[in-house]
Structures are given as C-alpha cells and as structure tokens.
Amino acid sequence: MLIACHSIALTHADGAPEWIHLIPAGTFHGVDGRGPYRVTDAAALIANSFHDADKLPIDENHAIDIAAPKGEPSPARGYIVELAAREDGIWGRVEWTPAGQALMADHAYRAISPVFEHDKSGRVLRLARAALTNNPNLTQLTALHHNQDSGMDLIARLRAALGQPEADEEAIVTAVTANATAVATHASTLASIAQAAGVTASGGKAPDGNTIVLALQARAGDPADAAKLQATVIALQTKLNTLEAGAAEARAIAFVDGAIKDGKPINAIRDRLIAQHQKDPEGVEALVAGLVSINAGGVPGGGKGAPGGAAGELTTEERHTCQKMGLDPAKFLEHRKGREAAAREGATA
C-alpha cells in the first residue's frame, strides 16, 4: 500500500470554509509527475477513511508526517468529520480549531494537501489526513471557494464540455478558441448564403438554415438563377468545410499535445494521431486514455515496469497501439525507453 501527499489550491472568504475539496473525480496527476491516480469506488473510499478513526486531522505543512516522527509538535488545525462524493470528487466537512480558523481568516495558507493511500495501479483506497500548505501539487483541480454550492469551477466545466478531463489550461484555451472560431465562421458563412438567397433578418434574428433552404427552393424556377445560386452555395460550403477542418485540426492538436504533456508515450506518432483524431476523435481519445503514463517511471506510484508487461517490454495497451497504428513495436519501445530515461534524469536533477 502506498501513500501520496498532494496539494489543491484553496481560496476562501474571511471565514473558514465548511466544506473542502480533497480528491478529484476521474484520473489525475500531480505536477511533480506522480500518478496517474483515480477513484473507482467513492463509497468504499469514504468507508475506509473512517474505519479506524471518526475524525481525520488537518495539520500544517504535513507536520504529522514530517515533524511528529522527530518528536516535534504537529498540532491539528481542524478535523475532517464527514466525507461526501460529488460530481467533481470527494469533499470533506471540516470542524476547524480556533487556531485553524485564525489561519483561514488571515489567509495564511492558499492550498490544502490531501494524504491518501493507493495501490500500485494508482487506485485511491482511503484518505488518511490533509495539510495546509502554500506549495500546491494538484493545481489542475477544482479550487475551494467560499460558495460551496457552486459545484465544479469554470476549468472543470470546460474540461467536461470539451470531453478532455485531463486537459490543462493551455489545452483548454486552444480548444475553446478553435470552437469559438468555428462557430463565428459558421454564422458568417450562413449570413453570406442568406444574402445570396435574398433572405434578410426578421425581428432582429438572423435567418436560420430552414428559411434559407425554402428561399432557395422558391427561386429554383429560373435555371440561370438557380445555377448561379448553386455555384455560390457550393463555394461558400467549401469555405465552411475548410474552416471547420481547421477547427478540427486545432482540437486534435490540443488533445494530442495535452496527452504528451501528461506523459502518454505517443510523441513518436504525434502527427499520425492528430490526423486520425480529426477523423475519429472518440476512438483516438479512448486509445490514448488506455495508455500508461511514463511520468514517474511510467507507472502509478513510480514503480518499475508497466502494468501488463515486465520492465523492458511493451504493455498490452502499447502493443494494441502499435497494431492499430501500424507501428514497429521495437521502435516504439526504444522511444518509450528514451522518454523514461529523460524523465528519470529530470527527477534526479
């Protein structure tokens, strides 16, 4: 059984928050490369967390784990007395001590760092405790706001809307920009088609596609006019298709580059995945999601080897990737070893 300590950004009003976000939903990583971790059974996690204690302490800077073993003080600044599973992860209700309330009112700390146990596959088993800190490690997670009814924050909502649960802020901005460009272009092209068809806005609203089609059908009686309109529509549709393809490419680049940043061993086939994503985004995203991250040595918790295969061998998911993408397994393995070596050198630097 392994234990991991991570930090989540914390913002609050003058008072101490009653509920705090402790563990995110889905698969997540630390900025230091540890992970991926995931919650597969929230009910079991909550039950396990309170199996041996009715309150889970919140200290400062992991004093229980660092200072206490040396005989130094490690006072609790609050106690987690209840856990609840929400759409965006595990939240905890806190009973703050007077000292903890003073720290919150003073804005002395900006983050909460959960300490949780997990198995070698990265599955989170139970929450052990948490710590106040100013060095957050899980900065991609939902911030803790004084308005506890707000649910997911903007970043989490955007991840859900884009279908990219692990996207960082840069990838989200790229994807949102691409979508906004596609929407604006579509509206502009539709307006051009409406103008060519002689259809004007009504009641302050731009004409929709059905109105334009009816107008074109009504004017189709004149062969010359119909041919001219058809040529205009084809030209505009071609332009729209080109712009939509550009938006699809931008979304594909955002997803693939985000996955590479998360440690997925796909850098060698980046261009091929980007091209395939534009044709089959769901298939590519499912394929990449099944790959093991090479961060922290390629497996959750920084162990050796990779699930499904011994050290120096391809995992089942990687073999499947090579087969589906038509890659040489030996070259894929060589590339993965290079990335793992680079990751280890970075970790020891």
N, C-alpha and C positions, 0 to 999 in steps of 0.2 A: 504494500500500500504506500502511495506517495503523497506528499503534502506540498501544496503550492500556495505562495503568497502573491497576490496581485493587488493593484490599486485602481479605483474608479474615481473619476472626477466628481467633486462634491461642491454644489452651490446651494446656498440656503439664505433665508431671510434672517432677521435679527434673532429669532428663536431657533432652538434646535429642532431639526426635522423629526417627526414621529416615526416615519417610515423611510428606510434607506434601501437603495438598490444594491444587492450584494453579488448576484451571479446572473450573467446574461442568458437569454434563451439561445438555443441553437449551438453552432460551433464557434469558438472564439479563441484568440491567441493573445499573448502578452506582447508588448512592444519589444521586449528583450528576446523574442524568438521562441519562448516556451509555448507549448501547445502542439496541435490543437486540442482543446478541451470541449466537452459537450455534456449537456444534461439530458439524459434519456428517460429518467423516471423522477419527476419532481416530487411526487408524493413520498416515494421511498427515501429520497434525499432529505426531505423535511423530517421524516420519522427517525432516520438515522442520526440526524443532527442533535435531536433532543433525547436520544436513547440513554445517555449517561448523565445528562445534566438538564435542568429546567431553564437555565439561562446561559447564554453564550457571551463571554466578555468582549468588550471593545477597549483596547489599550491605545497607547501612543507609540508609533514607530516600531511596532512588533516587540514591545518590551517583554512580553511573556515568553517569546521565543528567543530573544537575544540577551536581555538583561537578567531575567529571572534565573537562568542556569548558572549565572556567575554570582548569584546571591544578591543582586541589586534589586531595587524596588521596581515593581511592574503593576501599578495600581490600575484598576479598571476605570474608564471614564463613562461607561454605560454598559447596559446588558441587553442583548437581543433576546426578547421574551416570546416572540412569535414569528413564524415564517409563513409566507404566502406565495403561491405560484401565480404569476400574472402572465399576460401575453408576452412581455418582454423579459421575463426571467424570474428569479427568486428575490423577493423583497423581505425585509425584516423590520418588525416593530421594536423600537428601542426605548428603554427606560434609562434616561441619562442621569448620571450623578450630578450633584451641584457643580463639581469641577468640570465635568463634561459639558454642561450647559453653558458655563462661563467660556469655555474654549470655543463653542459654537457661536456664542454671541460676539466674541472677539474676532471671529473669522480667522482663528489661529491655524486651522487646517483646511485644505481645499479638497481632500480626497479621502476615500475610505478604501482600505485594502483588505479584501477577504482572504482568510486562510482556509483552504479546503483540501480534503483528501480525494485522491483519484487513483484509478488503477492504471496499468501500463498502456491501456488503449486510449487513455485520456478521458474516460467516463468519470464524471464527478460523483463521488459517493456520499459525502456529507460535508457540511460547513462546520468548522471547528471553532472559529472566532474571527474577529476582524480588528483592524487597527486604523487609527487616524494617521494620515501621512500627507506630506507635500510632494511626494515623488510618485505620482500615479503610473501604473504599468498597463492598465486596461483603459487607455484613453479613448478607445473607439466605442465604448459602451455608453448607455444612457446616463446622462448627468442626473444628479439628485437635486430636485427643485423643491422649494417650499410648498408649491402647489402640487400636492401628492395625487390629485385626481386627473392630472394631465396625461397619464399613460405614457406611451412611447414619446420620446422627444423628436424633433424635426429630423435628425440624422437617421434615427431608427425607422421613422415613417418613410423616408426617401428610400432606404435600403429595401423595405418591404414593397414599395411601389415599383421599384426597378427590378425586383426579383434578384437582387445581389446582396444577400445577407452579410457577406464579409467585406463589402466594398469600403475602402477608406474614403475620406472626404474628397480627395483629388479625383478618384474614380467616379464618385457620385456627381461632382460638378461637371465632369466631362460628359457623363451620360445625360444629365438633366439639360445641359446646353445643347446636346445633339437632338434631344426630344423637342426642346423649345424651337430649335431651328426648323425641324421637320414640320411642326405644327404651323409655324408662321409661314413657311414656304407653301404648305398645302392651302392655307387660307388665301395667300396671294395668288396662287395659280387658279384656284376656284373662282376668285374675283375676275381674273383675266378671261376665263372661259365664259363667265356670266356676261361680261361686257361684249364679248364676241357674239354671244347669242342674243344680245339686245335685252337682257334681263337686268332690271335695276333693283336697288334695295327697297324694301317695303316696311313701313313702320319702324325705321331705324335699324332693321335687321338685314344682314346680307342674305342673298338668296341661297337656298340650300341646293344640294345636288339634284333632288327630285324636280324642283322648279326649273332648273336649267335644262334637264333632260326633256321635260314637257315642251319647253320653248323651242328646243332644237327639233323635236319631232314635228311641231306645228309649222316650222319653216322648211321642212324637208320637201315640200311640194315643188319648189323651184330647184331643178337639178343643179344648175350652176351655183346657186346659193348654198345648196346642201354640200356640194363638193368643196366649196371654199370653207364652210364651217367645219367639215370633217378634217380638212387639212390643218386648220387652226387647232382643233381639239387634239389631233394626233401630235402636233408639235408641242403643245402645252403639256400633254400627258407624258411625252418623252422627257421633257424638262423635269416634271414632277418625279418621274421614276428615277432620274439621275440624282436628284436631291435626296430622295428617300434612301437610295442606295448609299449615299454619303453618310446619312444619319445612321444607317445600319452598321456601316463600317466603323463609325466613331464609337457606337455602343460595343461593338466586338472588341475594338482596341482597348476600351476602358475595362471590360471584363477580363480579357486575357492578361493585360499588364497588371491588373489588380491581383489576379491569381498568382502570377510570377512573384509579385512583391510579398505575397503570403507564403511563399516557399514551395509552390507547386512546381515539380520538375518538368516544365514544359517550355523552357526558354528555347531549346533547340528546334521546336516545332511551332514557334510563336506565329509566324506568317501563315502556316497552314491552318492553325486553329482559328485565326482571325477570319480567314476566307471561309472556313467551314461554319463558323458561328453566324455569318451573315445568311447562310442557307438554312441552318438548323440550330438556332440558339439554345433551345431546350436540351437537345442531345449533347451539345458540346459542354454546356454547364453541368449536366449530370455526369458526364465523363470526367471532367476536371474535379468535380466535388468528390469523386471516389478515389482520387489520387492522394497519397500520403505526402504531407508537407515535409520538406527537407530541413526546415528550421529546427534548431536544437538537435542536429544529428539525424533528422529525418523521421523521428517517431515522437509521439507524445511523451513528455517527461524526460527527453534527452537520452533514451536508452539506445542500445546498439542494435543494428539490423533494422528491419522494417517488417510490419505485420504481413504475414502471408509468405515471407521469404527470408532465408538466412542472410547474414551480412554478405555483401558482395553479389547478391542475386536480385533479380527483378521480383517485385511483388506481383501478386495476381492482377491487381489493378494496372500495374505498369505493363505487364505482358499483354493485357487486353488493349491498352492504349496503342502499343506497338502494332498489334494485329489490325486494329481498326484504322490506324493512320498510315499503315504501310511502312513502318519504320524498321530499321535494323536494330534488333534488341541489343547487340553488342555495343553499338554506338550510343544508344540511349543510356545503357548502364554506364558507359565511360563518361558521358556528360553528367549523369547524376552524381557519380563519384567526385567529379571535379567541383560540382556545386557544394557537396557535403564537405569537401576539404576546405573550400573557401569559407564556408560557414564556421567550421571549427577554428580556422585561423583567426576569423573575426572575433570569435568568442574568447580567445585566449590573448587577443591583442590588448 
